[in-house]
Amino acid sequence: MKSRTLVSFDWAIKKLLRQKANFGILEGFLTELLKKEITINRVLESESNKEDELDKYNQVDLLCENEEKELILIEIQFYSELDYFHRILYGTSKIITEYISESYAYSEVKKVYSINILYFDLGHGKDYVYHGTCNFVGIHEQDVLQLSDKQSERFNKKGPCQIFPEIFLLKINNFNDVAKDNLDEWIYFLKNTELPPNYSAKGLMEASNKLKYEQMDTVTKEQYDAYSKQLMVSKSVLETARYEGEKSGIEKGIEKGIEKGMLNNKITVILAMRADGFELAQIAKYVGLTENEIQEIIEKNQ
């Protein structure tokens, strides 16, 4: 197996960056992206970042709260979804409603940042970082609506855009590997799972120290290897399923191909992990089946 220096950011989010001792890595990334100093109070759980059995290797989520009580959702998505913009809208709205009680005033609605790290081409655009805000522009005067003096004093904000959610899209595959600033250094790491030369971005030094594959214990290495293998197989299976569906020109063919591909994907991973010496309990943890179901699959494919 190819030697590694650092583990991938998606794995780190799932297993390492939720620990308070590693908040500095996440704080560094968010500080460089949001262009303001970020300190994380805690990592939160919500319906938006609970793992789904069939999608657990496609989507990686983390929801956290900073010291200003703002909510920051980080999503990592590997495979294309035509309605991904709608998913952003739904996910952001759901977080807002999850974290306010019916008895609270509307002023208690939390500011939400939705950060989407994408390894597919979403929409049509040449850039690799997009930032979406909500501004109100006069249709006659073309002026941008601001808060009143009383509102600014009460909420400590200047414009409505500071109240509404902000959305960041990082189209990782569009990045040309030339790091021109600190944010680019982070994107280089997200794309290549290695650090650029002469980096200075906040959090990357901690990442270089705490995300080393060689420093992980045997069990964690096994988990990371299994995750990496599953991710690679998932990509291959889904790409093949989509190709076969698109080739037939039938949308249902695409859906059927993906459904069948996900089943074949699990079987492939089960057999590969068993061949590598993984126990049934370890395999069950990663494919979402019972040990008896896994044993049946192994016996049928011997």
GUPA-827203 format. One record per atom (N, C-alpha, C): x, y, z; residue in three letters. Coordinates in steps of 0.1 Angstrom, whole numbers, padded with zeros to 4 digits, always signed. Layout:
N
XYZALA/...
//
This chain:
302
+0008-0012+0000MET/+0000+0000+0000MET/+0009+0013+0000MET/+0004+0022-0007LYS/+0012+0035-0009LYS/+0014+0042+0005LYS/+0026+0046+0008SER/+0028+0052+0021SER/+0022+0066+0021SER/+0017+0070+0033ARG/+0010+0083+0035ARG/+0018+0091+0045ARG/+0016+0104+0044THR/+0021+0113+0054THR/+0010+0118+0063THR/-0001+0123+0056LEU/-0012+0129+0063LEU/-0025+0121+0059LEU/-0035+0121+0068VAL/-0048+0115+0065VAL/-0056+0126+0058VAL/-0066+0122+0051SER/-0074+0132+0044SER/-0083+0140+0053SER/-0087+0152+0049PHE/-0095+0161+0057PHE/-0109+0155+0060PHE/-0115+0148+0051ASP/-0128+0142+0053ASP/-0127+0132+0064ASP/-0117+0123+0064TRP/-0115+0114+0075TRP/-0113+0121+0088TRP/-0104+0132+0088ALA/-0102+0139+0100ALA/-0114+0145+0106ALA/-0123+0150+0098ILE/-0136+0156+0102ILE/-0144+0145+0109ILE/-0144+0133+0103LYS/-0152+0122+0109LYS/-0147+0117+0122LYS/-0134+0117+0124LYS/-0128+0110+0135LYS/-0120+0118+0145LYS/-0113+0129+0140LEU/-0103+0136+0148LEU/-0107+0150+0151LEU/-0113+0158+0142LEU/-0115+0172+0144LEU/-0127+0175+0154LEU/-0134+0165+0157ARG/-0145+0167+0167ARG/-0140+0167+0181ARG/-0127+0163+0183GLN/-0121+0163+0196GLN/-0116+0177+0199GLN/-0118+0182+0211LYS/-0114+0196+0215LYS/-0099+0198+0213LYS/-0091+0188+0216ALA/-0077+0189+0214ALA/-0072+0192+0200ALA/-0081+0189+0191ASN/-0078+0192+0176ASN/-0086+0204+0170ASN/-0093+0211+0179PHE/-0100+0222+0174PHE/-0092+0233+0166PHE/-0079+0234+0170GLY/-0070+0244+0164GLY/-0069+0242+0149GLY/-0070+0229+0144ILE/-0069+0227+0130ILE/-0081+0232+0123ILE/-0093+0229+0128LEU/-0105+0234+0122LEU/-0106+0249+0124LEU/-0102+0255+0135GLU/-0102+0269+0137GLU/-0094+0276+0126GLU/-0082+0270+0123GLY/-0073+0276+0113GLY/-0080+0277+0100GLY/-0086+0266+0095PHE/-0093+0265+0082PHE/-0104+0275+0082PHE/-0112+0276+0092LEU/-0124+0285+0092LEU/-0119+0300+0093LEU/-0109+0302+0100THR/-0103+0316+0101THR/-0099+0321+0087THR/-0092+0312+0080GLU/-0086+0316+0067GLU/-0098+0318+0057GLU/-0108+0310+0058LEU/-0120+0310+0048LEU/-0129+0322+0051LEU/-0133+0324+0064LEU/-0142+0334+0067LEU/-0136+0348+0069LEU/-0122+0348+0069LYS/-0115+0361+0071LYS/-0118+0368+0084LYS/-0120+0360+0094LYS/-0122+0366+0108LYS/-0117+0355+0117LYS/-0113+0359+0129GLU/-0108+0349+0139GLU/-0119+0340+0144GLU/-0117+0327+0143ILE/-0127+0318+0147ILE/-0122+0310+0159ILE/-0130+0309+0169THR/-0127+0300+0181THR/-0140+0291+0182THR/-0138+0278+0183ILE/-0149+0269+0184ILE/-0152+0266+0198ILE/-0164+0268+0202ASN/-0169+0264+0215ASN/-0172+0249+0217ASN/-0179+0244+0207ARG/-0182+0230+0207ARG/-0187+0225+0194ARG/-0186+0211+0192VAL/-0191+0205+0181VAL/-0205+0200+0184VAL/-0215+0202+0175LEU/-0229+0199+0178LEU/-0233+0187+0170LEU/-0244+0181+0174GLU/-0250+0170+0166GLU/-0264+0175+0162GLU/-0268+0172+0150SER/-0281+0175+0145SER/-0285+0165+0135SER/-0298+0166+0130GLU/-0302+0157+0119GLU/-0294+0158+0107GLU/-0287+0170+0105SER/-0280+0172+0093SER/-0266+0165+0092SER/-0261+0161+0104ASN/-0248+0155+0104ASN/-0248+0141+0110ASN/-0260+0134+0110LYS/-0260+0120+0114LYS/-0258+0112+0101LYS/-0250+0102+0103GLU/-0246+0094+0091GLU/-0257+0086+0086GLU/-0259+0085+0073ASP/-0269+0076+0067ASP/-0261+0064+0061ASP/-0267+0052+0063GLU/-0260+0040+0060GLU/-0255+0040+0045GLU/-0264+0044+0036LEU/-0260+0043+0022LEU/-0251+0054+0017LEU/-0251+0065+0025ASP/-0245+0077+0020ASP/-0233+0081+0029ASP/-0229+0073+0038LYS/-0219+0076+0048LYS/-0205+0079+0043LYS/-0202+0073+0031TYR/-0189+0075+0025TYR/-0189+0086+0014TYR/-0201+0091+0011ASN/-0203+0101+0001ASN/-0203+0115+0008ASN/-0210+0116+0019GLN/-0212+0129+0025GLN/-0206+0129+0039GLN/-0198+0139+0042VAL/-0192+0140+0055VAL/-0196+0154+0061VAL/-0202+0154+0072ASP/-0207+0167+0078ASP/-0202+0169+0092ASP/-0200+0182+0095LEU/-0197+0186+0109LEU/-0203+0199+0112LEU/-0210+0200+0123LEU/-0217+0212+0127LEU/-0211+0217+0140LEU/-0206+0229+0140CYS/-0200+0235+0153CYS/-0205+0249+0156CYS/-0203+0253+0168GLU/-0207+0266+0172GLU/-0194+0274+0177GLU/-0193+0286+0172ASN/-0181+0294+0176ASN/-0185+0303+0188ASN/-0175+0310+0193GLU/-0177+0317+0206GLU/-0187+0329+0204GLU/-0191+0332+0192GLU/-0201+0342+0190GLU/-0215+0336+0189GLU/-0216+0323+0192LYS/-0228+0315+0191LYS/-0233+0313+0177LYS/-0225+0316+0167GLU/-0228+0313+0153GLU/-0227+0299+0150GLU/-0234+0293+0141LEU/-0234+0279+0137LEU/-0227+0278+0124LEU/-0217+0268+0123ILE/-0210+0266+0111ILE/-0211+0252+0107ILE/-0217+0249+0095LEU/-0219+0236+0090LEU/-0209+0234+0079LEU/-0201+0223+0080ILE/-0191+0219+0070ILE/-0196+0206+0063ILE/-0198+0207+0050GLU/-0202+0195+0043GLU/-0191+0191+0033GLU/-0187+0179+0032ILE/-0178+0174+0021ILE/-0186+0165+0013ILE/-0186+0167+0000GLN/-0194+0159-0010GLN/-0185+0155-0021GLN/-0185+0142-0024PHE/-0177+0136-0034PHE/-0184+0134-0047PHE/-0197+0131-0047TYR/-0204+0128-0059TYR/-0214+0138-0063TYR/-0216+0140-0076SER/-0225+0150-0081SER/-0239+0148-0078SER/-0246+0159-0074GLU/-0260+0159-0072GLU/-0266+0171-0079GLU/-0276+0168-0088LEU/-0282+0179-0096LEU/-0289+0189-0087LEU/-0295+0184-0076ASP/-0302+0193-0067ASP/-0294+0197-0054ASP/-0281+0198-0056TYR/-0273+0201-0044TYR/-0276+0215-0039TYR/-0279+0225-0047PHE/-0282+0238-0043PHE/-0294+0237-0034PHE/-0304+0229-0038HIS/-0316+0228-0029HIS/-0313+0221-0016HIS/-0303+0212-0016ARG/-0299+0205-0004ARG/-0293+0215+0006ARG/-0285+0224+0000ILE/-0279+0235+0008ILE/-0290+0243+0015ILE/-0300+0247+0007LEU/-0311+0255+0012LEU/-0318+0248+0023LEU/-0321+0235+0021TYR/-0328+0227+0031TYR/-0320+0226+0044TYR/-0307+0222+0042GLY/-0299+0220+0054GLY/-0297+0232+0062GLY/-0295+0243+0056THR/-0293+0256+0063THR/-0306+0260+0070THR/-0317+0258+0064SER/-0330+0262+0070SER/-0333+0253+0082SER/-0330+0240+0080LYS/-0333+0230+0091LYS/-0324+0233+0104LYS/-0312+0237+0101ILE/-0303+0241+0113ILE/-0309+0253+0120ILE/-0314+0263+0113ILE/-0320+0275+0119ILE/-0331+0271+0128ILE/-0340+0262+0123THR/-0352+0259+0130THR/-0348+0249+0142THR/-0338+0241+0140GLU/-0334+0232+0151GLU/-0329+0239+0163GLU/-0323+0251+0161TYR/-0316+0258+0172TYR/-0323+0271+0176TYR/-0336+0270+0176ILE/-0344+0281+0182ILE/-0357+0275+0188ILE/-0360+0279+0200SER/-0372+0275+0206SER/-0384+0283+0202SER/-0396+0278+0202GLU/-0408+0285+0198GLU/-0410+0297+0207GLU/-0405+0296+0219SER/-0408+0307+0229SER/-0398+0319+0228SER/-0387+0317+0219TYR/-0377+0327+0217TYR/-0382+0338+0207TYR/-0376+0350+0209ALA/-0379+0360+0199ALA/-0371+0357+0186ALA/-0375+0363+0175TYR/-0368+0361+0162TYR/-0354+0366+0163TYR/-0351+0375+0172SER/-0338+0380+0173SER/-0328+0370+0177SER/-0333+0358+0183GLU/-0325+0348+0187GLU/-0321+0338+0176GLU/-0326+0340+0164VAL/-0322+0331+0153VAL/-0307+0332+0151VAL/-0300+0321+0150LYS/-0286+0321+0149LYS/-0281+0323+0135LYS/-0270+0330+0134LYS/-0263+0332+0121LYS/-0257+0318+0117LYS/-0259+0314+0105VAL/-0254+0301+0100VAL/-0244+0304+0088VAL/-0233+0297+0088TYR/-0224+0296+0077TYR/-0225+0281+0072TYR/-0227+0280+0059SER/-0228+0267+0052SER/-0215+0266+0043SER/-0206+0257+0047ILE/-0194+0256+0040ILE/-0194+0242+0033ILE/-0193+0243+0020ASN/-0194+0231+0011ASN/-0181+0228+0004ASN/-0175+0217+0008ILE/-0162+0213+0001ILE/-0166+0202-0009ILE/-0165+0206-0022LEU/-0171+0198-0033LEU/-0160+0192-0042LEU/-0161+0179-0044TYR/-0151+0172-0053TYR/-0158+0169-0066TYR/-0168+0177-0070PHE/-0175+0176-0083PHE/-0178+0190-0088PHE/-0182+0191-0101ASP/-0184+0204-0107ASP/-0198+0208-0105ASP/-0201+0217-0096LEU/-0214+0222-0093LEU/-0217+0235-0101LEU/-0227+0235-0109GLY/-0231+0247-0116GLY/-0221+0250-0127GLY/-0221+0262-0132HIS/-0212+0266-0143HIS/-0204+0278-0139HIS/-0191+0276-0137GLY/-0183+0288-0132GLY/-0168+0284-0133GLY/-0160+0294-0134LYS/-0145+0291-0136LYS/-0138+0292-0123LYS/-0143+0298-0113ASP/-0136+0300-0100ASP/-0136+0287-0092ASP/-0129+0287-0081TYR/-0129+0275-0072TYR/-0134+0278-0058TYR/-0136+0291-0055VAL/-0143+0295-0043VAL/-0153+0305-0046VAL/-0166+0302-0042TYR/-0177+0311-0043TYR/-0183+0314-0030TYR/-0187+0326-0028HIS/-0193+0331-0015HIS/-0206+0337-0018HIS/-0217+0332-0012GLY/-0230+0337-0014GLY/-0236+0343-0001GLY/-0241+0356-0003THR/-0247+0363+0008THR/-0261+0368+0004THR/-0268+0373+0013CYS/-0282+0378+0010CYS/-0282+0394+0012CYS/-0282+0401+0001ASN/-0283+0415+0001ASN/-0296+0420-0005ASN/-0301+0431-0001PHE/-0313+0437-0006PHE/-0310+0450-0014PHE/-0312+0449-0027VAL/-0308+0460-0036VAL/-0320+0467-0042VAL/-0320+0480-0041GLY/-0332+0488-0046GLY/-0333+0486-0061GLY/-0345+0484-0065ILE/-0347+0482-0080ILE/-0347+0495-0087ILE/-0349+0506-0080HIS/-0348+0519-0087HIS/-0335+0527-0084HIS/-0331+0527-0072GLU/-0319+0534-0068GLU/-0306+0526-0068GLU/-0308+0513-0069GLN/-0297+0503-0069GLN/-0288+0504-0056GLN/-0294+0510-0045ASP/-0287+0511-0032ASP/-0289+0498-0025ASP/-0279+0494-0016VAL/-0280+0482-0008VAL/-0286+0486+0006VAL/-0297+0479+0009LEU/-0304+0482+0022LEU/-0295+0479+0034LEU/-0294+0488+0043GLN/-0287+0487+0056GLN/-0296+0486+0068GLN/-0291+0482+0079LEU/-0299+0482+0091LEU/-0300+0497+0096LEU/-0311+0499+0104SER/-0312+0512+0110SER/-0302+0514+0121SER/-0301+0526+0126ASP/-0291+0528+0137ASP/-0295+0520+0150ASP/-0308+0519+0153LYS/-0313+0511+0164LYS/-0310+0496+0162LYS/-0312+0492+0150GLN/-0310+0478+0147GLN/-0295+0474+0148GLN/-0287+0483+0143SER/-0272+0481+0143SER/-0267+0481+0158SER/-0273+0489+0166GLU/-0269+0490+0180GLU/-0274+0477+0187GLU/-0286+0473+0184ARG/-0292+0462+0191ARG/-0285+0448+0187ARG/-0282+0447+0174PHE/-0277+0434+0170PHE/-0262+0434+0167PHE/-0256+0446+0168ASN/-0241+0447+0165ASN/-0238+0442+0151ASN/-0246+0447+0141LYS/-0244+0443+0127LYS/-0247+0456+0119LYS/-0242+0456+0107LYS/-0244+0467+0098LYS/-0255+0465+0088LYS/-0255+0453+0082GLY/-0265+0450+0071GLY/-0272+0437+0073GLY/-0284+0435+0067PRO/-0291+0423+0067PRO/-0283+0410+0063PRO/-0273+0412+0054CYS/-0265+0401+0050CYS/-0257+0395+0062CYS/-0255+0402+0072GLN/-0248+0397+0084GLN/-0257+0389+0093GLN/-0270+0390+0090ILE/-0280+0382+0098ILE/-0283+0369+0090ILE/-0285+0370+0077PHE/-0289+0359+0069PHE/-0277+0349+0068PHE/-0280+0336+0064PRO/-0270+0326+0062PRO/-0260+0330+0051PRO/-0247+0326+0053GLU/-0237+0328+0042GLU/-0233+0314+0037GLU/-0231+0313+0024ILE/-0228+0300+0018ILE/-0215+0301+0011ILE/-0206+0291+0014PHE/-0193+0290+0007PHE/-0193+0277-0001PHE/-0189+0278-0014LEU/-0187+0266-0022LEU/-0172+0266-0026LEU/-0166+0255-0022LEU/-0152+0252-0026LEU/-0151+0241-0036LEU/-0149+0245-0049LYS/-0149+0235-0059LYS/-0135+0230-0061LYS/-0131+0220-0053ILE/-0117+0216-0051ILE/-0111+0212-0064ILE/-0118+0206-0073ASN/-0112+0201-0086ASN/-0108+0212-0095ASN/-0114+0224-0093ASN/-0111+0236-0102ASN/-0098+0242-0098ASN/-0092+0239-0086PHE/-0080+0245-0081PHE/-0068+0240-0089PHE/-0059+0249-0093ASN/-0048+0246-0102ASN/-0035+0242-0095ASN/-0036+0240-0082ASP/-0025+0236-0073ASP/-0014+0247-0071ASP/-0017+0259-0075VAL/-0008+0270-0073VAL/-0014+0279-0061VAL/-0007+0278-0050ALA/-0012+0284-0038ALA/-0007+0299-0037ALA/-0016+0308-0039LYS/-0012+0323-0039LYS/-0015+0330-0026LYS/-0023+0324-0017ASP/-0025+0330-0004ASP/-0028+0319+0006ASP/-0031+0322+0018ASN/-0033+0313+0029ASN/-0045+0303+0027ASN/-0056+0309+0021LEU/-0067+0300+0018LEU/-0064+0290+0007LEU/-0056+0294-0003ASP/-0052+0285-0013ASP/-0043+0274-0007ASP/-0036+0277+0003GLU/-0027+0266+0010GLU/-0036+0255+0016GLU/-0048+0260+0021TRP/-0057+0250+0027TRP/-0064+0242+0016TRP/-0067+0249+0005ILE/-0074+0242-0006ILE/-0064+0232-0013ILE/-0051+0235-0013TYR/-0041+0226-0018TYR/-0041+0213-0009TYR/-0042+0215+0004PHE/-0043+0203+0013PHE/-0055+0195+0010PHE/-0067+0202+0009LEU/-0079+0195+0007LEU/-0079+0187-0006LEU/-0072+0192-0016LYS/-0072+0185-0029LYS/-0062+0174-0029LYS/-0050+0176-0023ASN/-0039+0167-0025ASN/-0036+0158-0013ASN/-0042+0161-0001THR/-0039+0155+0011THR/-0024+0155+0014THR/-0018+0166+0011GLU/-0004+0170+0015GLU/-0003+0185+0016GLU/+0007+0189+0023LEU/+0009+0204+0025LEU/+0017+0210+0014LEU/+0014+0222+0010PRO/+0022+0229+0000PRO/+0036+0233+0006PRO/+0046+0236-0003PRO/+0059+0240+0003PRO/+0057+0254+0008PRO/+0065+0257+0019ASN/+0065+0270+0025ASN/+0051+0276+0029ASN/+0043+0268+0035TYR/+0030+0272+0039TYR/+0031+0281+0052TYR/+0020+0289+0053SER/+0020+0298+0065SER/+0005+0299+0070SER/-0004+0292+0064ALA/-0018+0294+0068ALA/-0021+0289+0082ALA/-0030+0295+0089LYS/-0033+0291+0103LYS/-0039+0277+0103LYS/-0034+0269+0112GLY/-0039+0256+0114GLY/-0032+0245+0106GLY/-0024+0248+0096LEU/-0017+0238+0088LEU/-0006+0232+0096LEU/+0001+0240+0104MET/+0012+0234+0112MET/+0006+0224+0122MET/-0005+0227+0128GLU/-0012+0217+0137GLU/-0016+0204+0128GLU/-0021+0207+0116ALA/-0025+0196+0108ALA/-0013+0187+0105ALA/-0002+0193+0102SER/+0010+0185+0099SER/+0015+0177+0111SER/+0012+0181+0123ASN/+0016+0174+0135ASN/+0006+0164+0140ASN/-0007+0167+0138LYS/-0017+0158+0144LYS/-0024+0149+0134LYS/-0022+0151+0121LEU/-0029+0143+0111LEU/-0020+0133+0104LEU/-0009+0129+0111LYS/+0001+0120+0104LYS/-0004+0106+0105LYS/-0004+0099+0094TYR/-0009+0085+0093TYR/+0000+0077+0102TYR/+0013+0079+0101GLU/+0023+0070+0108GLU/+0022+0071+0123GLU/+0016+0081+0129GLN/+0014+0083+0143GLN/+0002+0076+0149GLN/-0007+0072+0140MET/-0020+0065+0144MET/-0017+0051+0149MET/-0025+0047+0159ASP/-0024+0033+0164ASP/-0029+0023+0153ASP/-0027+0010+0155THR/-0030+0000+0145THR/-0045+0000+0142THR/-0053+0001+0152VAL/-0068+0000+0149VAL/-0072+0012+0141VAL/-0067+0024+0144THR/-0071+0036+0137THR/-0066+0036+0123THR/-0054+0030+0121LYS/-0049+0029+0107LYS/-0058+0019+0099LYS/-0062+0008+0105GLU/-0071-0001+0099GLU/-0084+0006+0095GLU/-0090+0014+0104GLN/-0102+0021+0101GLN/-0100+0031+0089GLN/-0089+0038+0089TYR/-0086+0047+0079TYR/-0084+0040+0065TYR/-0077+0029+0065ASP/-0075+0021+0053ASP/-0088+0016+0047ASP/-0097+0011+0057ALA/-0110+0006+0052ALA/-0118+0017+0046ALA/-0118+0029+0053TYR/-0125+0041+0048TYR/-0120+0045+0034TYR/-0107+0045+0032SER/-0101+0049+0019SER/-0105+0039+0008SER/-0105+0026+0012LYS/-0108+0016+0002LYS/-0123+0017-0002LYS/-0131+0019+0008GLN/-0146+0020+0005GLN/-0148+0033-0003GLN/-0142+0044-0001LEU/-0144+0056-0008LEU/-0140+0054-0023LEU/-0128+0047-0025MET/-0124+0045-0039MET/-0133+0035-0046MET/-0138+0025-0040VAL/-0147+0016-0046VAL/-0160+0023-0049VAL/-0165+0031-0039SER/-0178+0038-0041SER/-0177+0047-0054SER/-0166+0054-0055LYS/-0164+0063-0067LYS/-0165+0055-0080LYS/-0158+0044-0080SER/-0157+0036-0092SER/-0171+0030-0095SER/-0178+0025-0085VAL/-0191+0019-0088VAL/-0201+0029-0093VAL/-0201+0040-0086LEU/-0211+0051-0090LEU/-0208+0056-0103LEU/-0196+0058-0107GLU/-0192+0063-0120GLU/-0196+0054-0131GLU/-0194+0041-0128THR/-0198+0030-0138THR/-0213+0030-0139THR/-0220+0030-0128ALA/-0235+0030-0128ALA/-0240+0042-0136ALA/-0235+0054-0133ARG/-0240+0065-0141ARG/-0237+0064-0156ARG/-0225+0060-0159TYR/-0221+0058-0173TYR/-0231+0049-0180TYR/-0233+0037-0174GLU/-0242+0027-0180GLU/-0256+0033-0181GLU/-0261+0040-0171GLY/-0274+0046-0172GLY/-0275+0057-0182GLY/-0265+0065-0183GLU/-0265+0076-0193GLU/-0264+0070-0207GLU/-0256+0060-0208LYS/-0255+0054-0222LYS/-0268+0048-0227LYS/-0276+0043-0218SER/-0289+0038-0222SER/-0299+0050-0225SER/-0296+0061-0220GLY/-0304+0073-0223GLY/-0317+0073-0214GLY/-0318+0065-0204ILE/-0330+0064-0196ILE/-0327+0068-0182ILE/-0334+0077-0176GLU/-0332+0082-0163GLU/-0333+0071-0153GLU/-0343+0063-0155LYS/-0345+0051-0146LYS/-0334+0042-0146LYS/-0327+0041-0157GLY/-0316+0032-0159GLY/-0305+0037-0150GLY/-0303+0050-0149ILE/-0293+0056-0140ILE/-0296+0053-0126ILE/-0309+0055-0122GLU/-0312+0052-0108GLU/-0310+0038-0104GLU/-0315+0029-0114LYS/-0313+0015-0111LYS/-0298+0011-0110LYS/-0291+0017-0120GLY/-0276+0014-0120GLY/-0270+0018-0107GLY/-0274+0029-0101ILE/-0268+0034-0089ILE/-0272+0025-0077ILE/-0285+0021-0077GLU/-0290+0013-0066GLU/-0283-0001-0067GLU/-0282-0006-0079LYS/-0275-0019-0080LYS/-0260-0017-0076LYS/-0254-0006-0081GLY/-0240-0004-0078GLY/-0237-0003-0063GLY/-0246+0004-0056MET/-0244+0005-0041MET/-0244-0009-0035MET/-0253-0018-0039LEU/-0253-0032-0034LEU/-0240-0039-0038LEU/-0236-0038-0051ASN/-0223-0044-0055ASN/-0211-0038-0048ASN/-0212-0025-0045ASN/-0202-0018-0038ASN/-0200-0025-0024ASN/-0211-0027-0017LYS/-0209-0033-0004LYS/-0203-0047-0004LYS/-0208-0055-0014ILE/-0203-0068-0016ILE/-0188-0068-0018ILE/-0184-0059-0027THR/-0170-0058-0031THR/-0161-0054-0019THR/-0166-0044-0011VAL/-0159-0040+0001VAL/-0158-0051+0011VAL/-0169-0058+0013ILE/-0169-0069+0023ILE/-0159-0080+0020ILE/-0158-0084+0007LEU/-0149-0094+0003LEU/-0135-0089+0004LEU/-0132-0076+0000ALA/-0119-0071+0001ALA/-0114-0069+0015ALA/-0123-0065+0024MET/-0119-0063+0038MET/-0116-0077+0044MET/-0125-0087+0041ARG/-0123-0100+0047ARG/-0110-0106+0042ARG/-0106-0104+0029ALA/-0094-0109+0023ALA/-0082-0102+0030ALA/-0084-0090+0035ASP/-0073-0083+0042ASP/-0072-0087+0057ASP/-0081-0096+0061GLY/-0080-0101+0075GLY/-0089-0094+0085GLY/-0098-0085+0080PHE/-0107-0078+0090PHE/-0117-0088+0096PHE/-0121-0086+0109GLU/-0131-0094+0115GLU/-0145-0090+0111GLU/-0154-0099+0113LEU/-0168-0096+0108LEU/-0174-0083+0115LEU/-0170-0082+0128ALA/-0175-0070+0135ALA/-0170-0057+0130ALA/-0157-0057+0125GLN/-0151-0045+0119GLN/-0158-0042+0106GLN/-0160-0052+0098ILE/-0167-0050+0085ILE/-0181-0045+0087ILE/-0188-0051+0097ALA/-0202-0047+0099ALA/-0203-0032+0102ALA/-0193-0027+0110LYS/-0193-0013+0113LYS/-0192-0004+0101LYS/-0185-0008+0091TYR/-0183+0001+0079TYR/-0193-0001+0068TYR/-0200-0012+0067VAL/-0210-0014+0056VAL/-0224-0014+0061VAL/-0227-0013+0074GLY/-0240-0012+0079GLY/-0249-0024+0078GLY/-0243-0036+0078LEU/-0250-0049+0078LEU/-0247-0056+0090LEU/-0255-0067+0093THR/-0252-0075+0105THR/-0241-0085+0102THR/-0235-0090+0112GLU/-0224-0100+0110GLU/-0230-0113+0103GLU/-0242-0117+0106ASN/-0248-0128+0099ASN/-0250-0125+0084ASN/-0254-0113+0081GLU/-0256-0110+0066GLU/-0243-0109+0059GLU/-0232-0105+0066ILE/-0219-0104+0060ILE/-0214-0118+0058ILE/-0216-0127+0068GLN/-0212-0141+0067GLN/-0218-0148+0055GLN/-0231-0145+0053GLU/-0239-0151+0041GLU/-0233-0146+0028GLU/-0230-0133+0027ILE/-0224-0128+0015ILE/-0210-0134+0012ILE/-0202-0136+0023ILE/-0189-0142+0021ILE/-0190-0156+0016ILE/-0199-0164+0022GLU/-0201-0178+0018GLU/-0207-0179+0004GLU/-0215-0170+0000LYS/-0221-0170-0014LYS/-0210-0167-0024LYS/-0200-0160-0021ASN/-0190-0155-0030ASN/-0177-0162-0029ASN/-0177-0173-0022GLN/-0164-0180-0021GLN/-0161-0189-0033GLN/
//
